[in-house]
Amino acid sequence: MKSFKFFLLPLLLLAACKKNNEYQSLAITGMSSMAFASGDAISIYGSGFDTIPDNNTVTFDGVAGEVATSTPNRLQVIVPVLTGSGHITVRTHGQFATSTQSYTLVNVLQGTYTNNLTLTPDKKYLLRGAVVFDKAKLIIQPGTVIYGEKLTHGSLTCSDIDWEGTAAQPIVFTSDQAPGSRAPGDWTGITTVQGAGQAVTNIPVPIGIMEYVRVEYAGYTANPSLHGQAMLLFTDAGSVMRYIQVSYSAGDGITTYEGGQNTLYNYYMEHLIAFGCAGDDFRFTTAAGTVQYALGLKDPYLANPLQGNGINICVTQANPAPTVVSNFTLIGYDPAARNLGSAGGAPLTQNAGAGVKVGDVIVLPPSSSGPAPGTPSTESFAMYNSVIAGSWQAGVSFFGNPNSYYYPTDWDSYEDSAYLSNYGDDVTFRYNFITGTAGRALPYRGGVLGREAYLTSNYNNAGFEDITGTIQQQLFGYFNDTTRGMDLTAGQDPLGIKGLADYAQLNHPGVLPAAGSPLLTGAQFPGNTPANTPQLNKDITYIGAFGAEDWTAGWSNFNPQQTQY
C-alpha cells in the first residue's frame, strides 16, 4: 500500500501541474477594432481563454461586458455602456491579462444625414458602412479624429464641407485597427460630390474647405478591376483644398473627377502628399485643373496590380482643357525591392509604374453621357518645375496603341515650348529633372520616355517599350534635365535629395534639398504656355516640391502605423 501511495503521489502532482499549466498562457494579442461604441460586438484575440463563455470575465476599464462566444483563442464580447476610453482585461481561472493598447470609445456615424453636423475634437468618431451627407454640411473642427471601420469598409461622401484643421491640430481620418495592425484598404475613403439638385453650370456651388487633413489606410475596393482611392474629389474653383496627406492607400492616393458633367471647373489644389500609396499617387480624370506643390513618396514594397504611378492622366472629357501641375517631387521604387528585378532582368512584378503616365483606359464608372469603362482616355497635360526620381519602369510613359494617336509620334516645338500634339491633346513637359536612384540610372525598361502599349482587343497592359532614342527624346531633353544619374549607395546625390530618396529614411524623410542643389533655382513659368494660368504662384524660384521651407512640418505623419490616436 505504501509503495502504491508513493507511486500515486507523483501522478497527482503531475495532473495538478498539467491543470494549472492549461491557463498559464493567458494573453491578449489583439482586437477586431480599437475604436467602438457601447453595444457593439467585438472580438478579442489571444490565448488561454476558457471555452465556456461564463468562465471568462471581460472588463472595459473596470466595466464588465457580456461574453457571447469563446474559444481558446477568441472571445466575442458585447461592449457595455461606457463613458470613456481605457484598457480591456480578461480574467479566467484566477489569472488575468490586460491589453497593452487602449481602446477608444467612439460616436458612430452611419447612414444618410440630412441635417448639418459638427464633429469636435473632444470626441472620437467611427464611419460605419457608407456614410453620406445629403444636402447637409459636415463641419469638422481642428484636431478631430475619425476612424474608418474595417469590418464595414467605412466611407464618407459629402457635397458641403468645412474641414479647417491647422498645422498644430490637423484633422485625421485613419483605420480603426490598433497600431501595428493597420493595413492599406482597411476602409474605403472620402468622396466629395457636386451637391444634389445643383444646376449644371460652369460655376457650381463650391464644395467648401479642406485643409490640414490626413487620410490613412483607406483605398478599399470590392472590384479589383477598378481603381480604389483614398480620396475621390470633385472640386471647383471656389473651393479650398490644401495641405492634404494621403498615406498607405490600397489604391490611388488622390483622384480628381468631373462629377459626371463635361464642364470646366478650373479647380486648384496645393501642398499635397501621397505617401506609400499602392496605386497612383495622383490620378487626374478631369480637365482644367491646376495643382502646385506636391510630394509623392512610394513605399518600395507596395504597388497594386493596376500599377503604382506617380501621376496618371486619364481624362474622360472630349477636347479637354489642360491639367497643369508645377513643383511636384515624385520619388519612385527602390530597385532592390520586390517590385523590380535585378539590373537588366525582368521585373519580379509588373506593378511598379511610371513617374508620369500619360493616358490610360477609363476605369471609373462612366457618367450618363460619358465614355464607357475600357475606352482609351484623352489627355491635355502640362508639367513644370518638377522632379521625377527613382527607378520607375519609365520616367514618362505614353499609353496607347502604336497605330493610334495615343502614341507620341508628333512632337513639335512651338513658341519655345516642347509639346506633344495628338489631334488636339497637347502634352507639355518643361524644366523638369528626371533621374534614377540606388545604383541604377533611370530608365529601367521604358526609358526616360516610354510607351506602355495595350492589346486592342481587351486593353490589357502589354508592357513598356523604350522610345528614348527618338526625335521625341531630343526635344524632351532640350527642355528637361535627364543627365544627372544618381547612386546613393556610392554617395552620388547630384540633386541633393538623398534625404527623400534614401528608403532607410522612409518614416522620417528629409524633404529639403541639400545646400547647393540645382533644384533651389531655375523655376520658370513661360507666359506663352499653359504655365500662364493665374492660379500658379510664379514668385518661387525652386524646382520640385521644396525650397528652403519644409511645409510638411507639424501636421504630416510619415509613420502612421505606430501612432496612437
NUMITOR-889477 format. One record per residue (C-alpha): x, y, z. Coordinates in steps of 0.001 Angstrom, whole numbers, plus 500000, padded with zeros to 6 digits. Last residue first. Example, Ala and Ser with C-alpha at 12.3 -4.5 7.8 and 13.67 -1.06 7.14 Angstrom:
BEGIN
513670498940507140 512300495500507800 
REM end
This chain:
BEGIN
495161558135468267 498265556062468964 500650556448466040 502781553427465139 501451552676461675 501145556378460852 504923556833460497 505276559569457871 502851561951459612 502060565485458395 500847568436460504 503911569886462218 506352570202459333 505173569243455833 505759572792454529 509508572396454970 510790575773453758 514083576341451917 512841575071448571 510505572137448352 508074570498445934 510386570356442944 512178573213441244 512899576406443169 512471580082442207 509051580963443640 507203584112442564 505162582325439910 502436581064442230 500166579211439819 496440580083439703 496965582888437186 497461580307434403 500444581254432238 502002577853432860 499822576625429965 502417578178427632 503147581634426195 503859583205429566 506750580994430474 506695579902434124 510291579143435050 511958577577438079 515766577722437892 516955577771441472 516989575525444535 516761572377442420 520394572695441361 521288571633444921 523957573807446524 522714573219450049 520797569967450252 517224569775449027 514586569840451798 512427566764452366 514459564814454879 512370561714455235 511355560352458620 509466557104458123 511113556356454765 514610557194455961 516110553810455058 514442554395451694 517023557044450784 515299559068448035 513960561809450292 517029562557452410 519210561830449394 517654564794447589 520730566915446779 520185566776443030 523615565349442239 523496562753445029 526263560274444245 527388558713447508 528047555296446021 524988553705447609 523013556842446709 523700556353443023 522447559244440912 522124559915437203 522077563607436361 521518563720432597 517733563853432163 517296567634432510 514208568919430670 513617571361427781 516245570070425336 515973566533426679 512324566338425642 513142567626422186 515846565009421717 513680562330423315 510834562978420879 513289562774417998 513861559191419070 516356557218421113 514276557125424262 511362555159422841 511732552223425261 508753549915425231 506861549083428411 504451546194428894 501405544817427067 498755546016429511 495377544555428701 493095546795426676 490835543885425716 491090543509421960 493454546420421393 496269544992423497 497687547942425361 501060549572424926 503074551387427546 505361553647425540 508435555001427212 510378558203427644 513253558319430100 513430554672429242 510702552082429434 512697549260430954 514729550577433873 515443554135432887 516836555670435062 520313555057436330 520578552124438665 522691552112441791 520170553433444245 518324556101442293 517293557178438816 516888560721437483 514404563036435798 514566566802436348 511807569047434986 512052572470433367 509347571770430774 506964568961429890 503915569762427723 501196567417426451 498643568678423938 495540566679423038 494058568326419934 494810565597417418 497780564349419417 500170567269419780 503093566594422058 504759569661423436 508057571395423629 507667575141424138 509865577838422641 506995579248420589 506017575798419379 508450572940419097 506744569829417878 506264566188418723 504005564067416536 504688560380417068 503777560038420724 501423557039420665 497935557979421803 497149558940418193 496665555292417328 498805552767415479 501232552338418376 498231551522420630 498249553528423792 499847554759426966 502632557308426969 505196556801429728 507318559448431428 510239558307433572 509701554660432755 509753551478434811 510318553747437779 513717553550439348 513570556657441461 513359560369440831 510871562524438919 511361566171439890 509198569157438923 509465572676437528 506659572294435002 504123569678433907 501401570283431312 498537567952430405 495835567547427807 494766563967427587 492076561747426105 491221558353427531 491126554909425944 487693553304426452 487637550386428913 484880551910431046 482230553530428846 482517557109427664 480444559888429208 476821560915428796 475382559327431930 478758559475433617 481013556447433445 482172554379436452 485936554896436774 488132552609434694 488878554656431618 491839553144429787 495008555051430349 496852558123429124 500005559938430119 501759558005432878 504137560147434917 506804558600437148 505955555287435571 504641552050437046 505715549381439524 503170546584439298 504675544400436599 506117542011439154 509532540431439616 510748542756436918 512737541174434094 516492541415434264 518957544096433200 519655545177436765 517967542794439168 514192542709439388 511792545498440300 508705545447442509 510358543196445103 512743545865446311 516326546358445168 515201548888442559 513724551077445317 510528552495443867 509546556026442967 510016559515444389 507779562113442742 508514565757443603 505951568177442163 506570571879441735 504108572510438921 500963570897437579 498609571993434805 495602569927433708 494895571179430221 491488571993428731 489881568865427366 488822568213423787 486422565419424824 486279564611428522 487269561398430291 490791562473431219 493218559795432394 496494561408433439 498305559197435955 500891560813438231 503437558937440366 502462555528439082 501715552399441108 500260549826438795 496746548367438411 498040545232440167 498936547198443335 502318548512444416 503884548370447895 507374547217448816 509315550328447832 506992552608449834 506453555398447356 506762559126448020 504631561571446027 505119565157447171 503032568030445859 503474571775445459 501100573160442805 497946571739441241 495892573384438500 492770571855436989 491041572317433656 490467568647432908 489133565682434841 490463562190435435 493616563228437308 495217560448439305 497800561423441939 499870558891443888 498777556146441553 498258552783443206 499937551208446239 500151554516448132 503148554789450470 502821558548450902 500759560900448753 501300564461449977 499558567623448744 500521571277449178 498136572855446659 494816572400444911 493088574492442246 489920573771440276 489195575267436890 485641573824436832 485228573182433151 482069571274432304 481596567760430983 479394566738433905 479517563496435910 481316564960438892 484411565769436891 486987563680438687 490062564185440813 491874561235442371 494140561481445419 496020558433446717 495256555574444401 494568552064445623 495492550265448846 496114553724450314 499106553905452583 499090557611453423 497067560506451991 498161563971453107 496261567212452465 497697570686452969 495335572361450512 491826572212449143 489904575499449133 486756575532446988 485538578214444566 487472576980441537 485954573539441755 486272570097443273 485071566560442766 487477564569444834 487940560838445178 490232560431448201 491634557121449453 491239555567446060 490193552237444635 490821551837440943 488513549364439309 489492545853438154 489967544805441799 486234545233442461 485409545372446169 487564548459446614 489429549586449731 491548552721449364 491973553744453014 494962553229455316 495405556915456315 493728560213455385 495305563404456804 493709566871456660 495363570256457075 492897571973454761 489542571091453247 487154573993452618 483894574097450664 482296572083447870 481591575293445974 478185575660444228 478936575004440589 480316577610438159 480324576091434678 476705575177435106 474663572023435518 472132573121438109 472551571694441562 469944569145442677 472264567131444880 475528568884445625 478505568026443461 480425565239445109 483286564796447564 484446561272448261 486449560005451233 487931556563451887 487176552841451703 488429551271454927 491210548879455934 492498549205452371 496163549605453247 496880547915456587 496752548740460280 497902546089462752 500974547784464273 498874550461465924 495411549001466535 492755548924463843 490057551583463429 491909552930460404 492516556654459971 490927560016459186 492827562838460896 492075566571461109 495268568511461751 495902570315465031 499253572154465029 499283572724461270 495595573599461453 492414571784460505 489587573541458719 487168570937457415 484101572886456292 482260570643453877 479291570610451517 478881567765448996 479924564872451226 480595561129450936 482313559195453747 483330555538453703 483560552609456122 484670549228454842 482074547511457099 484501545392459172 487382547838458679 485607550798460266 487055554141459182 488084556181462207 487621559938462642 489985562059464766 489281565762465398 492257568088465998 490757571100464221 486931571124463924 484991569135461358 481867570664459802 479687568475457602 477075570476455707 473807568818454698 472081568403451331 472999564703451506 475803563847453917 476512560182453256 478109557498455447 478603554149453697 479464551499456278 480329552554459811 482498555686459936 483636555958463564 484029559171465585 486138560338468525 485059563104470912 486737566172472434 487986567091468960 484543568178467688 482451566970464754 479735569391463625 476618568176461824 474199569791459372 470950567927458812 470133565458456022 472427562652457166 472469559287455403 473631556052457001 476222555639459723 478319557762462079 479171556044465357 480374558074468325 483524556499469639 485084554939472726 488752554321472077 490584551197473190 493924551269474948 496762549127473695 498687546792476015 495568544779476687 495289543342480187 495640539683481151 494217537934484208 494556534707486148 492394533047488810 490766530616486424 489747533324483934 490100537081483834 490303539269480693 491135542969480959 490451545664478354 492036549096478605 490627552626478564 488278555008476791 485312556800478296 481723556728479457 480872553130478745 477675551117478437 478888547558477972 480619546165474840 479223542789473808 482103540306473688 483290537683471243 486272535877472720 488942534240470592 491975531995471146 490810529182473452 487279529587472045 484502531790473365 481077533119472494 478802535827473916 480965537251476699 478938540147478118 480914543194479202 482072544146482690 483071547727483498 486560548030485029 488203549936482154 486375547551479858 486036544271481713 485964540735480386 485233537811482685 485710534344481211 484113531252482761 480704532375481502 481818531856477893 482807528177478311 485805527607476003 488093529198478566 490633531651477170 494336530718477348 495389532544474217 494745535845472439 492181537554470283 489315539748471499 486404540095469081 483947542952469226 480152543186469433 478983546788469676 476585547850472438 478683550795473599 480734552124470723 483955551046469045 487519552030468205 490330549517468801 488774547015466437 488958543262465912 491167543061468969 494717541919469610 497210539701471428 495544539312474824 497239536655476960 496514533672479168 499403531235478665 499310529849482212 495796528503481790 496387524857480858 499524524886483016 497451524720486209 495690521515485095 499001519980483969 500619520835487294 497743519201489194 497928516125486996 501674515872487545 501262516250491300 498604513528491298 500843511263489231 503797511958491514 501705510912494562 500349507701493055 503673505818493002 504449506526496673 500867505731497542 501216502387495743 504502501691497551 502842502294500889 500000500000500000 
REM end
